[in-house]
């Protein structure tokens, strides 16, 4: 009888089903649960050798870069510009903060370059054109008769309102979204966001038969063309160990990687009453 009870107990234990807080019976659980510390990944397991659950949670949090760390990559011209969204963005996801970003974020911290416009075009066509259209006219596939599933009209960047809008309006919308448009801050990096904005400006210039390229900008007096000798000049700057001036003025603010704003550049995207990208 005693033997029957033991066998029954083992049988019941081996048939444990998974529950809300239990995976049930597991065969060789160490193959499914790491007991080693994994940086930036929370995977606590009760056989874990790194202390308590709270201690492991603290270990798994992202840490600050080691002192002296340099950016993983620089932009096409070699400028050390944040690319991974690690710079704080000091504008919250509210209408009041959106208006503040529109008013304060003026300059695009990146100069207009052919390479930047090419990158901006590629990213725009991936993330934005389905709604805002390849021309920026708000007539993307999702709202056209052959697509027609989007419930709201996306912003038409070619309207005077959007042509005259500050760069902060665009950058803020990329960071937080607007209306039915969601945030894109986790999809494109700091530098990429600014190049997308440059490309949107180039679409506006094309519609108005104006110039917006590496050598000339007749669309506005804010965005700075890099110039014909941009690459060569930058190589000389780097070789001589000089800093690079991105053409900001002291009264303008600067937005960084996470959509962050500092005192130098700016960023934002918008689409009032419309959905944006």
C-alpha positions as CSV (number, residue, x, y, z in Angstrom):
1,X,0.0,0.0,0.0
2,X,2.8,2.4,0.9
3,X,4.5,1.6,-2.4
4,X,1.3,2.4,-4.2
5,X,1.1,5.8,-2.5
6,X,4.6,6.6,-3.4
7,X,4.1,5.7,-7.1
8,X,0.9,7.7,-7.1
9,X,2.6,10.8,-5.7
10,X,5.3,10.6,-8.3
11,X,2.8,10.1,-11.0
12,X,0.7,13.1,-10.0
13,X,3.8,15.3,-9.7
14,X,5.0,14.3,-13.1
15,X,1.7,15.4,-14.6
16,X,1.7,18.9,-13.2
17,X,0.1,21.3,-15.6
18,X,1.3,24.8,-16.2
19,X,-0.5,27.5,-14.3
20,X,-0.6,31.3,-14.0
21,X,2.7,31.4,-12.0
22,X,4.0,28.0,-12.7
23,X,5.3,26.3,-15.8
24,X,4.2,22.9,-14.5
25,X,6.6,20.0,-14.6
26,X,9.7,20.7,-16.7
27,X,12.2,18.2,-18.0
28,X,15.7,19.5,-17.6
29,X,14.6,23.0,-16.7
30,X,18.1,24.5,-16.9
31,X,17.8,24.2,-20.7
32,X,14.8,26.6,-20.6
33,X,15.9,28.9,-17.8
34,X,19.3,30.5,-17.8
35,X,20.8,30.6,-14.3
36,X,23.5,32.9,-15.5
37,X,23.2,36.7,-15.4
38,X,22.2,38.2,-18.7
39,X,22.8,41.9,-19.2
40,X,19.8,44.0,-20.1
41,X,17.5,40.9,-20.0
42,X,15.3,39.9,-17.1
43,X,15.1,36.2,-16.9
44,X,15.0,35.3,-13.2
45,X,14.8,31.7,-12.3
46,X,14.6,30.3,-8.7
47,X,17.8,28.3,-9.2
48,X,19.5,31.5,-10.2
49,X,22.9,32.0,-8.5
50,X,22.9,35.8,-8.6
51,X,21.0,36.4,-5.4
52,X,17.4,37.3,-4.8
53,X,14.8,38.2,-7.4
54,X,15.1,41.9,-6.5
55,X,18.9,41.8,-6.8
56,X,18.7,40.1,-10.2
57,X,16.2,42.7,-11.4
58,X,18.6,45.5,-10.5
59,X,21.5,43.7,-12.3
60,X,19.4,43.3,-15.4
61,X,18.7,47.0,-15.8
62,X,20.6,48.9,-18.6
63,X,23.6,50.7,-17.3
64,X,25.5,53.8,-18.3
65,X,28.2,53.5,-21.0
66,X,31.7,53.0,-19.8
67,X,33.6,56.4,-19.5
68,X,35.2,57.2,-22.8
69,X,32.7,55.2,-24.9
70,X,32.4,56.6,-28.4
71,X,29.3,56.3,-30.7
72,X,29.0,53.0,-32.5
73,X,28.9,54.8,-35.8
74,X,29.0,58.3,-37.1
75,X,27.0,59.9,-39.9
76,X,28.0,59.9,-43.5
77,X,30.3,62.8,-43.1
78,X,32.0,61.4,-40.0
79,X,30.3,63.6,-37.4
80,X,29.9,61.9,-34.0
81,X,26.2,62.2,-33.7
82,X,24.1,60.0,-31.4
83,X,22.4,57.2,-33.4
84,X,20.9,54.9,-30.8
85,X,18.3,57.0,-29.1
86,X,20.3,57.5,-25.9
87,X,19.9,61.3,-25.7
88,X,17.0,62.5,-23.5
89,X,14.0,64.2,-25.1
90,X,12.7,66.9,-22.8
91,X,9.2,67.2,-24.3
92,X,6.4,65.1,-22.9
93,X,3.6,63.5,-24.8
94,X,1.0,66.3,-24.1
95,X,-0.5,69.0,-26.3
96,X,1.2,71.6,-24.2
97,X,4.6,70.0,-24.6
98,X,4.0,69.5,-28.3
99,X,3.4,73.2,-28.7
100,X,6.5,74.0,-26.7
101,X,8.5,71.7,-29.0
102,X,7.1,73.3,-32.1
103,X,8.1,76.7,-30.7
104,X,11.5,75.8,-29.5
105,X,12.9,73.2,-31.9
106,X,13.9,75.1,-34.9
107,X,17.1,73.9,-36.5
108,X,17.8,70.5,-38.0
109,X,21.1,69.5,-36.3
110,X,22.2,67.7,-39.5
111,X,23.3,69.6,-42.6
112,X,21.5,68.7,-45.8
113,X,23.6,66.1,-47.6
114,X,23.0,63.9,-50.6
115,X,23.6,60.8,-48.5
116,X,21.3,62.0,-45.8
117,X,18.5,62.7,-48.3
118,X,19.0,59.2,-49.8
119,X,18.7,57.6,-46.3
120,X,15.7,59.8,-45.5
121,X,14.0,58.7,-48.7
122,X,14.5,55.0,-48.0
123,X,13.2,55.3,-44.4
124,X,10.3,57.5,-45.4
125,X,9.2,55.0,-48.0
126,X,9.4,52.2,-45.4
127,X,7.7,53.9,-42.5
128,X,5.7,56.9,-43.8
129,X,4.7,56.6,-47.4
130,X,2.0,54.0,-46.8
131,X,-0.1,56.7,-45.2
132,X,1.4,60.0,-46.2
133,X,2.1,59.0,-49.7
134,X,5.3,58.9,-51.7
135,X,4.9,62.5,-52.7
136,X,4.0,63.6,-49.1
137,X,0.5,64.5,-50.2
138,X,-1.3,62.4,-47.6
139,X,-2.5,60.0,-50.3
140,X,-0.8,56.8,-49.2
141,X,-1.9,53.3,-50.0
142,X,-3.8,52.8,-46.8
143,X,-6.1,55.7,-47.6
144,X,-6.4,55.3,-51.4
145,X,-9.3,53.5,-53.1
146,X,-7.0,50.5,-53.7
147,X,-6.1,50.3,-50.1
148,X,-8.6,52.3,-48.2
149,X,-8.5,50.8,-44.7
150,X,-7.2,53.8,-42.7
151,X,-10.0,55.6,-40.8
152,X,-8.5,59.1,-40.8
153,X,-6.8,61.3,-43.4
154,X,-3.0,61.5,-42.9
155,X,-1.3,64.8,-42.9
156,X,-0.6,66.4,-46.3
157,X,3.0,67.7,-46.0
158,X,2.6,69.8,-49.1
159,X,0.1,72.1,-47.6
160,X,1.3,75.6,-46.6
161,X,0.7,74.8,-43.0
162,X,3.2,72.0,-43.0
163,X,5.7,73.7,-45.3
164,X,5.8,76.6,-42.8
165,X,5.8,74.3,-39.7
166,X,8.9,74.2,-37.6
167,X,11.1,71.1,-37.5
168,X,10.0,70.6,-33.9
169,X,6.5,69.8,-35.1
170,X,7.8,66.9,-37.2
171,X,10.2,65.6,-34.6
172,X,7.7,65.6,-31.8
173,X,5.3,63.5,-33.9
174,X,8.0,61.1,-34.8
175,X,8.8,60.8,-31.1
176,X,5.3,60.5,-29.7
177,X,3.0,60.1,-32.6
178,X,-0.1,62.2,-33.3
179,X,-3.7,61.2,-33.3
180,X,-3.9,57.7,-34.8
181,X,-0.2,57.7,-35.7
182,X,1.9,55.9,-33.2
183,X,5.4,56.7,-32.1
184,X,8.4,55.8,-34.3
185,X,11.2,56.6,-31.8
186,X,11.8,52.9,-31.3
187,X,12.1,52.3,-35.1
188,X,14.4,54.9,-36.4
189,X,17.4,56.4,-34.6
190,X,18.2,60.1,-33.8
191,X,20.1,60.7,-37.0
192,X,17.6,58.8,-39.1
193,X,14.7,60.9,-37.8
194,X,16.4,64.1,-38.8
195,X,17.2,62.7,-42.3
196,X,13.5,61.7,-42.7
197,X,12.6,65.3,-41.9
198,X,15.1,66.5,-44.4
199,X,13.5,64.3,-47.0
200,X,10.1,65.6,-46.2
201,X,11.4,69.1,-46.8
202,X,12.8,68.0,-50.1
203,X,9.3,66.8,-51.1
204,X,7.9,70.2,-50.2
205,X,10.6,71.9,-52.2
206,X,9.9,69.7,-55.2
207,X,6.2,70.5,-55.1
208,X,7.0,74.3,-55.0
209,X,9.8,73.9,-57.7
210,X,12.4,75.0,-55.2
211,X,15.8,73.6,-54.3
212,X,16.6,71.5,-51.3
213,X,19.9,69.6,-51.6
214,X,23.4,69.4,-50.5
215,X,24.4,72.6,-52.4
216,X,21.3,74.8,-52.1
217,X,18.2,75.4,-50.1
218,X,15.6,77.9,-51.3
219,X,12.7,76.4,-49.3
220,X,13.6,78.0,-46.0
221,X,16.4,79.8,-44.2
222,X,16.7,77.3,-41.4
223,X,18.1,74.1,-42.8
224,X,21.7,74.3,-43.9
225,X,23.1,72.7,-47.0
226,X,26.4,71.0,-46.4
227,X,28.0,72.4,-49.5
228,X,29.8,71.1,-52.5
229,X,33.0,70.4,-50.7
230,X,31.3,69.0,-47.6
231,X,33.0,65.6,-47.4
232,X,36.5,66.9,-48.2
233,X,36.2,69.8,-45.7
234,X,35.0,67.4,-43.0
235,X,37.9,65.0,-43.6
236,X,40.3,67.9,-43.1
237,X,38.5,69.0,-39.9
238,X,38.8,65.5,-38.5
239,X,42.4,65.2,-39.6
240,X,43.3,68.4,-37.8
241,X,41.3,67.4,-34.7
242,X,39.0,70.4,-34.9
243,X,35.3,70.4,-33.7
244,X,32.5,70.6,-36.1
245,X,29.9,73.4,-36.1
246,X,26.5,72.2,-37.3
247,X,25.3,75.7,-37.8
248,X,23.1,76.1,-34.7
249,X,22.5,79.4,-33.1
250,X,22.5,80.0,-29.4
251,X,18.8,80.8,-29.2
252,X,17.8,77.5,-30.8
253,X,17.4,74.3,-29.1
254,X,18.7,70.9,-30.0
255,X,17.0,67.6,-30.0
256,X,18.9,64.5,-29.6
257,X,18.7,60.8,-30.0
258,X,15.7,59.9,-28.2
259,X,14.1,62.8,-29.6
260,X,15.9,64.8,-27.1
261,X,16.2,68.4,-26.8
262,X,19.2,70.2,-25.7
263,X,20.4,73.7,-26.6
264,X,21.5,73.4,-30.2
265,X,19.2,71.5,-32.5
266,X,15.6,70.5,-32.8
267,X,13.3,67.9,-33.8
268,X,9.7,67.0,-34.2
269,X,7.1,65.8,-36.6
270,X,3.5,66.5,-36.7
271,X,0.3,66.0,-38.4
272,X,-2.4,68.0,-36.9
273,X,-5.8,66.5,-36.9
274,X,-4.2,64.0,-39.2
275,X,-2.3,60.9,-38.7
276,X,1.4,61.1,-39.1
277,X,4.6,59.4,-39.8
